[in-house]
Amino acid sequence: MSRFLLRRLAWFGVTFWAVVTVSFFMMRAVPGGPFGSDRALPAAIERAVRARYHLDWPLWRQYLDYLGPLDLSEHGAFGTRERVLGGVLAGDLGPSLKYRDFTVNDVIAQSLPVSMALGAAALAWALAVGITCGLLAALRPGGRTDAALRLAASAGIALPNFALAGLLVLVFVYWLPIFPVAGWGSWRQLALPALALGAPFAAYAARLTRTGMLEVLSQDWIRAARAKGMPPRTIVFRHALRGALLPVVSWLGPAAAGVLTGSLVIEQIFHVPGTGSHFVNSALNRDYTLAMGVTIVYMVLVYGFNTLVDVTYALLDPRVRLGARS
Amino acid sequence: MGGRRRAALPLARDSGKLSPAAPTIKPQRIGSKRLASPLHAASLSPMRGMAGGRGALACAGLATALGGLLALARPGEAPRADFAFNLGTEVTTLDPGAVTGVPEGRVLRALFEGLVRRDPRTLQPRPAAAEAWETDESGTVYTFRLRSGARWSNGDPLRAEDFEWSFRRLLEPETAAPYAYLLWPVIGAREFNTGLGANGEPAERDWARVGIRALDGPTLRIELRQPSPHFLDVLAFYAMMPVHRPSLEAARAGSSRRAQVDWLRPGRLVSNGPFVLAGRRINDRIRMTRNPLYWDADGVAFRTLDALVVSSPSTALDLYLAGEIDWLDATLPPELVPRLAQREDFHAAPYLATYFYRVNVTRPPLDDPRVRKALALAIDREAICSKLLQAGQRPASSMVPWGGIGDYVAPRMDAGGAERARELLAEAGWRGPGARELPPIEIHYNTADVHRDIAEVVAAGWKRELGIEVRLRNQEWKVYLDTQSGLAYDVSRSSWIADYADPATFLEIFETGGENNRTGWSDARFDALLAAARAEAEPARRNARLAEAEALLLEALPAIPIYWYVTQNLVNPRLGGFHANALNDPLPSSWYWMDDPELERRRAAQPPGRTRVAAPGPREGLHAPAHAGLDR
């Protein structure tokens, strides 16, 4: 296990470097710049603004300064040495070019907990409902429950977020005024966005559970267990469910990283100050540093969750040995 | 990263897809009756059987993790502010030196106060941080006297040096202030700001040569190069607000990136306006509280003020209808405006802003002014205004909006109609027997439904009246800006909004070589007329020069005016003190909540035919401490 984790850590370094490098140069290759506006600045002032954020430097120097760990600015390692360390490797994601009163670290520190809380709530109900429904459907495949649940699952996957969100607002805000319109801060304000955000995940979890369950239940060892006279409940919950959850778990890694970093649509409709909108808006604003920052956070989360998934695999499936070469 | 699943599932080594192949696994047919019915018994109590140490452990771990994440959100609703309005987009910064944009201006006007401010009704300059000023007979030397006893929100005295230092900071190139050029009319300011003289020659940067000087405690003198009738409007602009020197010097001394923006944080920001910064969450809100040290604190009704950042127009409208937002403007959903326009709380008024198409005059056939004029004549502006936009916008007959500003009367564009357009095309050799066929023209716009709809109306007109093939091309905002400044378009959608009520701002865009020209058009006579207007102190003669310049512009048409904007405000009927003005620059710090009797009086006085709507808010009203029971 520890060998496996060490190897993962080494690969993390490589992945990290590749993601930072590729996204840095891709971002800069996009036309338009962070200070473009329909009221263009006089040339002298535009130069001063660009110089302030070192955008007048050659690209390689901007890249090395961004990556770190040495600060290459006039205050940095080769200048007045007020700040020797800097850049991503020193944990500094730079100043945001759009939200100029904040560093990228600040922006992420403010928005990520919000997105994570919303994502966690969405994921929690989605998994609970999804797995239960998948299980119920698999126990009587082809039955009426199965048909109804499969229909609901298909609808959940097919219905786009914004349509569902609009529907929820219509029903639970206007027709039955139970929940507030939008905003962030109270438990009541959490309900509708979590419902809308989690719905496709619940549907997906249900489908994966159902498929996994059906596959496991058709295995010979289940038949053997039944032949031995093992009680059905034990077969389902102790033996079959574990195996049936494997596809759910492996889907959950990247899915959790996605849902915990927020959703632009949900955040806009429910006025939630999360990270999801930064993914889109930072690119639109050409806020180079913030776009890089959220990309790095997402990459770290995906990597972390995938590692977690593999560890969970070993817990769920006795046939899996982490770090085994064969 | 694809290796993850391979390592985990030795049975499925080759499945490297991101999705765990679940949909492709064919559910094997189980003899459902035979196998499922005994198992079905278990489903009566599905959760009870959840057993197995590791499974339970994993579940508990997951639940803890999710619970922990939820706790991160620190739920707890902030109490509603006395007054809440919507900014629509997050502000770029609260630093007056670095700021541009309408939302930023709204917040800055609540937090800071410049030497003068605009009257929200008349837009005339009014005393603010300065209680009085005078100009000498040449009109170039302004002497301001600050209020005695004026203080910053931390108790420091507010002195003339603070303004001198703030203007100096604005002009220092390191500040990189986008609006520094507004101060260029001041003697020596341009040289100090750019290190270049008026003709681009290198100039020495020396503050002693700049005409801004604090004379003694409350007196500030500003000397201009030439008289400028709009200099007080410039000083009322939000970029001209003072900043607190000790805070900024502490920030500059800080070496970390965070320390440099620390002075802008809630609780740290020292300001001199009616409110102080109390809280801020990106994309959520800016919370402000009344500044007890403001000179007119007794004239401010609201104890707390929320500037919300609701970016979705329909959500913002929902929040307004629910009484969570009290004033909405630019962010109304365009498709609902025709319906909203019937409500008593909807206010539309002429706005100093023009919607127009830039024409790339370097591209044939658009290099021919007759072709440009033909295009301008064949646009159905009436349809755009009354069928599409429907909020009271008017077809534009000049670049300067609403036919003029103040005493300035704009010349009118040729209005000969489609017949005249066809004649012009024939003169230019594009119509009639043996004429060449006009190449297709492309309308370029930034991606938005309303711009597409307008472009479709324009394109239909050109096709119908002139037989021109028109293509539409939309681009994402920043790419669109690049395309426009690189002159890589035929005709490009544009707009211009006045920073202050001066016709010159709509004409100076098109000066030769200006950053905002972006049409390739250049006319020495036009440039000379604008220069003459700038040198002219006498308003009537200045306006005459400007009108001559605009007449030239409307003849050459490097830009085709399409419509004049209106401000669109939804204001809670219970709010008092709102006045629509042509810069859409109301002053919420002077607003208050009416009580029921006043609301009834106000409603009785309003013109009939508007739909009554709910007026949430405090029924007993909320007035400034100095309120004498009179309608201010």
Interface residues (C-beta under 8 A of the other chain):
Chain A: F4 T15 V30 P31 G32 G33 G36 S37 D38 R39 A40 L41 P42 A43 A44 I45 E46 A48 V49 A51 R52 H75 E82 R83 D92 G94 P95 K98 Y99 R100 D101 F102 T103 N105 D106 V107 Q110 S111 P113 V114 M116 A117 L118 G119 A120 A121 L123 A124 L127 T132 L135 L136 L139 R140 P141 G142 G143 V169 V173 P180 V181 A182 G183 W184 G185 S186 W187 Q189 L190 R207 L208 R210 T211 G212 L214 E215 L217 S218 R226 P231 P232 R233 T234 I235 V236 F237 R238 L241 R242 L246 P247 S250 W251 G253 P254 L260 E267 Q268 I269 F270 H271 P273 G274 S277 L284 N285 R286 V302 Y303 N306 T307 V309 D310 T312 Y313 A314 L315 L316 R319 V320 L322 S326
Chain B: M1 R4 R5 A7 A8 L9 P10 L11 L18 S19 P20 A21 A22 P23 I25 P27 Q28 R29 I30 S32 L35 A36 P38 L39 H40 A41 A42 S43 S45 P46 M47 R48 G49 M50 A51 G52 R54 G55 L57 A58 L62 A63 A65 L66 G67 L69 L70 A71 L72 A73 R74 P75 G76 E77 A78 E90 T92 T93 L94 D95 A98 T100 P173 E174 T175 A176 A177 P178 A180 Y181 N193 T194 G195 L196 S255 S256 R257 R258 V261 L264 R265 R280 R281 I282 N283 D284 L308 V309 V310 S311 S312 S314 T315 D318 L319 A322 E324 E476 W477 K478 V479 L481 D482 S485 S494 S495 E515 N516 R518
